[in-house]
């Protein structure tokens, strides 16, 4: 246990690989012979295990290392962020295109980023966009453009939440209103209930089958209920309620 492993394909052989194959078999990832050869089946099983545990990047990542070993034997538990990624990697209830996956991966990796100094609106997303001001929309724009979507543009589109919903209502720039959000859909909020959306983030998943609450990842919010919901100065994963939603928006 904890052998400081770094096993890779295609030609490695030995007892450590047999040990890795046994661990992968015990968790139903590997269904081949325990032959001590890191071949294609072992590499694919390693990749599937990493997807299941929510590794930050699983594309072509077929290295069986000590971190994966500890997860398989129960010495280590996935972090909350890894659990969210795991739901992205293994979701079978919805189909999400590659750009949605990329945008969500960018967003999740920014959790914990804060303004500096506090209450200044100075953060990497506002500096990137070129406007120092409330930046929840700029965060969404940053994530989507990072995923390769050209309809969101640095310095042009979008820095203001109503612009997103107005274009979605008009079906401009690939945006549209949806009543069936999926992982990566945009979600806009109207805290004041005045008919004007004032905050935006990304939909992650429903909390249960009632579809009354869901998890999201948002910029310029607070990680606590006591903090500001739409000007909290950090990127955070949140529990939200449909009663506060203005619109769900698809951007594919």
C-alpha positions as CSV (number, residue, x, y, z in Angstrom):
1,X,0.0,0.0,0.0
2,X,1.2,3.5,-0.9
3,X,4.1,2.3,-3.1
4,X,4.8,5.7,-4.6
5,X,3.5,4.4,-7.9
6,X,3.7,6.0,-11.3
7,X,2.6,3.3,-13.8
8,X,2.1,4.2,-17.4
9,X,1.5,2.4,-20.7
10,X,2.4,0.8,-23.0
11,X,5.3,-1.4,-22.0
12,X,5.7,-1.5,-18.2
13,X,5.6,-4.8,-16.5
14,X,6.0,-6.0,-12.9
15,X,4.4,-6.7,-9.5
16,X,3.3,-3.1,-9.0
17,X,1.2,-3.4,-12.1
18,X,-0.4,-6.6,-10.9
19,X,-1.2,-4.8,-7.7
20,X,-2.8,-1.9,-9.6
21,X,-4.8,-4.4,-11.7
22,X,-6.1,-6.0,-8.5
23,X,-7.2,-2.7,-7.1
24,X,-8.9,-1.7,-10.3
25,X,-10.6,-5.1,-10.4
26,X,-11.9,-4.7,-6.9
27,X,-13.7,-1.5,-7.9
28,X,-15.0,-3.0,-11.1
29,X,-12.9,-0.8,-13.4
30,X,-10.7,-3.6,-14.8
31,X,-11.9,-6.8,-16.3
32,X,-8.8,-8.4,-17.7
33,X,-6.1,-10.8,-16.6
34,X,-3.9,-10.0,-13.6
35,X,-0.8,-10.3,-15.8
36,X,1.4,-7.5,-14.6
37,X,1.4,-5.8,-18.0
38,X,0.3,-2.2,-18.3
39,X,-1.5,-2.7,-21.6
40,X,-4.5,-1.0,-23.2
41,X,-7.1,-2.6,-20.9
42,X,-5.2,-1.5,-17.8
43,X,-4.6,2.0,-19.2
44,X,-8.4,2.4,-20.0
45,X,-9.4,1.1,-16.6
46,X,-7.1,3.7,-15.0
47,X,-8.7,6.4,-17.1
48,X,-12.2,5.2,-16.1
49,X,-11.2,5.2,-12.4
50,X,-9.9,8.7,-12.6
51,X,-13.1,9.9,-14.3
52,X,-15.1,8.2,-11.5
53,X,-13.1,10.0,-8.8
54,X,-13.3,13.4,-10.5
55,X,-9.7,14.1,-11.4
56,X,-9.1,17.6,-12.7
57,X,-8.2,16.4,-16.2
58,X,-8.8,12.8,-17.4
59,X,-8.3,13.2,-21.2
60,X,-5.4,10.8,-22.1
61,X,-4.5,10.7,-18.4
62,X,-3.8,7.0,-18.0
63,X,-1.1,7.2,-15.3
64,X,-1.8,5.0,-12.3
65,X,-0.2,6.9,-9.4
66,X,-0.2,6.9,-5.6
67,X,-3.1,9.4,-5.4
68,X,-5.3,7.0,-7.3
69,X,-4.1,4.1,-5.2
70,X,-5.1,5.9,-2.0
71,X,-8.6,6.6,-3.4
72,X,-9.1,3.0,-4.5
73,X,-8.1,1.6,-1.1
74,X,-10.0,4.2,0.9
75,X,-7.0,6.0,2.5
76,X,-8.1,9.2,0.8
77,X,-11.6,10.6,-0.1
78,X,-12.4,12.8,-3.1
79,X,-12.6,16.5,-2.3
80,X,-15.9,18.3,-2.8
81,X,-14.6,19.8,-6.0
82,X,-13.6,16.3,-7.2
83,X,-17.1,15.1,-6.5
84,X,-18.6,17.8,-8.7
85,X,-16.2,16.9,-11.5
86,X,-17.1,13.2,-11.0
87,X,-20.8,14.1,-11.6
88,X,-19.6,15.8,-14.8
89,X,-17.5,12.9,-15.9
90,X,-20.0,10.1,-15.2
91,X,-23.4,11.8,-15.8
92,X,-25.6,9.6,-18.0
93,X,-28.9,11.6,-17.5
94,X,-27.9,14.4,-19.9
95,X,-25.7,14.8,-22.9
96,X,-23.5,17.8,-22.7
97,X,-21.3,19.1,-25.6
98,X,-17.6,19.5,-25.2
99,X,-17.7,23.3,-24.8
100,X,-20.1,22.9,-21.9
101,X,-17.7,20.5,-20.3
102,X,-14.8,22.8,-20.9
103,X,-16.6,25.9,-19.5
104,X,-17.6,24.0,-16.4
105,X,-14.1,22.7,-15.8
106,X,-12.8,26.2,-16.1
107,X,-15.4,27.5,-13.6
108,X,-14.8,24.7,-11.1
109,X,-11.1,25.3,-11.2
110,X,-11.7,29.0,-10.3
111,X,-13.6,28.2,-7.1
112,X,-12.0,30.2,-4.2
113,X,-10.7,33.0,-6.4
114,X,-11.4,36.4,-4.7
115,X,-11.2,40.1,-5.4
116,X,-8.0,41.7,-4.2
117,X,-8.3,44.0,-2.4
118,X,-11.7,43.1,-1.0
119,X,-14.8,45.0,-2.2
120,X,-12.8,46.4,-5.2
121,X,-14.2,44.4,-8.1
122,X,-10.6,43.9,-9.0
123,X,-10.2,40.2,-9.9
124,X,-8.7,38.3,-12.8
125,X,-12.0,38.2,-14.7
126,X,-12.7,41.9,-14.6
127,X,-9.1,42.7,-15.5
128,X,-9.3,40.2,-18.3
129,X,-12.6,41.7,-19.6
130,X,-11.3,45.2,-19.3
131,X,-14.0,46.6,-17.0
132,X,-13.6,47.0,-13.3
133,X,-17.1,46.6,-12.0
134,X,-19.5,43.9,-10.8
135,X,-18.1,40.8,-12.5
136,X,-20.5,37.8,-12.3
137,X,-21.2,38.1,-16.1
138,X,-17.6,38.6,-16.9
139,X,-16.8,35.4,-15.0
140,X,-19.4,33.5,-17.2
141,X,-17.9,35.2,-20.3
142,X,-14.4,34.2,-19.3
143,X,-15.4,30.6,-18.8
144,X,-17.3,30.3,-22.1
145,X,-14.7,32.0,-24.2
146,X,-12.0,29.8,-22.5
147,X,-14.1,26.9,-23.8
148,X,-13.8,28.2,-27.3
149,X,-17.2,29.8,-27.8
150,X,-16.9,32.8,-30.1
151,X,-20.3,34.3,-29.4
152,X,-19.0,35.5,-26.0
153,X,-16.3,38.1,-26.6
154,X,-13.7,39.6,-24.3
155,X,-14.6,43.3,-23.8
156,X,-17.8,43.2,-25.8
157,X,-20.2,40.4,-24.7
158,X,-21.2,40.0,-21.9
159,X,-20.6,42.2,-18.8
160,X,-24.2,42.9,-17.8
161,X,-26.7,40.2,-16.9
162,X,-29.8,41.6,-18.7
163,X,-27.9,41.6,-22.0
164,X,-27.6,37.8,-21.7
165,X,-31.3,37.3,-21.0
166,X,-32.4,39.9,-23.7
167,X,-30.3,38.0,-26.3
168,X,-31.6,34.7,-25.1
169,X,-35.2,35.9,-25.4
170,X,-34.5,37.1,-28.9
171,X,-32.4,34.0,-29.7
172,X,-29.4,36.0,-30.6
173,X,-25.8,34.9,-30.6
174,X,-26.7,31.3,-30.0
175,X,-28.6,32.0,-26.8
176,X,-32.0,30.7,-25.9
177,X,-34.3,30.3,-22.9
178,X,-34.8,26.8,-21.6
179,X,-36.9,25.1,-19.0
180,X,-34.7,22.1,-19.0
181,X,-31.2,23.2,-17.9
182,X,-28.3,20.9,-18.2
183,X,-24.9,20.8,-16.8
184,X,-23.3,24.0,-18.1
185,X,-26.4,26.0,-18.8
186,X,-26.4,29.6,-17.7
187,X,-28.7,30.5,-14.8
188,X,-29.8,34.1,-14.1
189,X,-31.2,35.3,-10.8
190,X,-33.6,38.1,-9.8
191,X,-33.1,38.6,-6.1
192,X,-35.2,41.8,-5.9
193,X,-38.1,40.2,-7.8
194,X,-38.4,43.3,-9.9
195,X,-38.3,41.7,-13.3
196,X,-34.6,42.6,-13.9
197,X,-32.0,39.8,-13.5
198,X,-29.1,40.9,-11.3
199,X,-26.8,37.9,-11.0
200,X,-25.6,34.9,-13.2
201,X,-23.7,31.7,-12.9
202,X,-23.7,28.1,-14.3
203,X,-26.1,25.3,-13.5
204,X,-24.5,22.1,-12.2
205,X,-27.2,19.7,-11.2
206,X,-30.5,19.3,-9.4
207,X,-30.4,18.3,-5.8
208,X,-33.2,15.8,-6.1
209,X,-36.1,14.8,-8.4
210,X,-38.4,17.6,-7.2
211,X,-36.3,20.1,-9.3
212,X,-36.9,22.9,-6.7
213,X,-33.2,23.4,-5.8
214,X,-29.9,22.9,-7.6
215,X,-26.2,23.5,-7.3
216,X,-24.5,26.2,-9.3
217,X,-21.0,27.7,-9.6
218,X,-21.0,31.5,-9.7
219,X,-18.6,34.5,-9.8
220,X,-18.9,37.5,-7.5
221,X,-20.9,35.7,-4.9
222,X,-20.1,34.5,-1.3
223,X,-19.3,31.0,-0.1
224,X,-21.7,31.5,2.8
225,X,-25.4,32.3,3.1
226,X,-24.6,35.3,5.3
227,X,-22.5,37.0,2.6
228,X,-23.7,38.9,-0.4
229,X,-25.4,36.7,-3.0
230,X,-24.5,38.8,-6.0
231,X,-21.6,41.0,-4.9
232,X,-19.7,38.7,-2.6
233,X,-16.3,39.0,-4.3
234,X,-15.5,35.4,-4.9
235,X,-16.1,32.3,-7.0
236,X,-18.1,29.7,-5.2
237,X,-20.3,26.6,-5.5
238,X,-23.8,27.5,-4.2
239,X,-27.1,25.8,-3.4
240,X,-29.9,27.7,-5.1
241,X,-33.6,27.6,-5.5
242,X,-35.8,27.8,-8.5
243,X,-37.9,30.5,-6.8
244,X,-35.0,32.9,-7.3
245,X,-34.3,32.1,-11.0
246,X,-35.1,34.6,-13.7
247,X,-34.2,32.4,-16.6
248,X,-32.2,29.3,-17.5
249,X,-30.2,29.9,-20.7
250,X,-28.6,27.5,-23.2
251,X,-25.7,28.8,-25.3
252,X,-25.1,25.9,-27.7
